[in-house]
Amino acid sequence: MLIFTHPTGNANVRHAALGLFRAGLLSEFWTCLNFDAPPLLERILPARMAGQLRRRAYPSELSNAIRTRPFHEVVRLFAPKLGFPGLVAHETGRFSVDAVYRALDRAVARRLRRGGYSAVYAYEDGAESSFLAARRHGVCTLYDLPIGHWRAARTLLLDEAEREPEWAATLTGNRDSTAKTERKDAELALADVVFVASAYTRQTLSQAADFKGTVVVVPYGSPTFLPTTATRPPAATGKLRVLFVGSLGQRKGLSYLFDACRLVQSAVSLTVIGQKPLEPCPVLDRELAAVRWIPSCPHQQILAEMAAHDVFVFPSLFEGFGLVLLEALAMGLPVITTAHTAGPDLIHEGVEGFIVPIRDSAAIAARLELLHREPARLAEMSEQARRRAAEFSWANYEETLAACVGRALARI
């Protein structure tokens, strides 16, 4: 039996926990928040606060396994809104994301010292203390790396900051301290098995000199998709409706997306969904003012927006997977993305979408022009996108991950 831990949770974390639980492998799931308020309390809370907390509600199936440590995360969520942004400053804030990860990691380490567990499954930036405790007690260490190795990222994104200096403020990973990157290295060195979601992430581990463990690739799952008979009406303007969803930083290749759309301005309309970074970025503000921008919306609304668009563009420079790629395919959107994502694992070139080089606005623009010029091809690719997404499922992710963990534990 193992301890599974992640501070904040997301779709893949939830399904990983469910898969391990359903396979009889999960003893405890440690996280920060599990919002399980009575309906009356939800009605009393401000709508935005209730919505934010509702995203931290886990399936009731896991309720007996969940252990929470909410203090640091609650402060992190609400300190900026209360006028205390310094408390969550990158790395240095007492309640920064880094501080939240480390606090939960220390709590799990204390739990492991009490014994009784065969393994601990932890995520990048939140594993060092628990893995050290695990090693002292002969406990198997399972590590989830949701994005490529930091050295590969640093090489690429420092170069990007020089290429696109106006966007450099959004490349927050470039400011990670030596202490933080040393913790990442220590976590990898302590890991028996590393789970990644894409071939690209596995490829970046070649830059992890001290890592001697096993790497296992388990792709994420797709949401329930629209029926194959679903069709979207043509845009009244005749333009190709282009969508981007993700964090609004240059790691996602945003400048190249905006440039590409300018190259084919008369053929496309662009919608961007995502929150701006805390650091001011005037060029980002100018770009967003010229397009349809939705700062934040519930997941179901994101899927609805996908279903109302024609093509999804995700020109990321450095990614671990890009779950939005599968979500877009499930909603029937051909995808234009780069090889630095899970795109090559998901897309057959020219069938469900296109793989373009990073930093290549002209290549993106050429694919957009093609899809605008050939509506019949767009319709066929849309149908192929749905079919491809159907080959992935969260149930398959849960079962595959649990089977891989089971094999790792059997080797102990």
Summary of the structure (lengths in Angstrom):
residues: 412
radius of gyration: 21.4
end to end distance: 12.4
largest distance: 64.8
contacts: 1423
relative contact order: 0.12
helix: 49%
strand: 14%
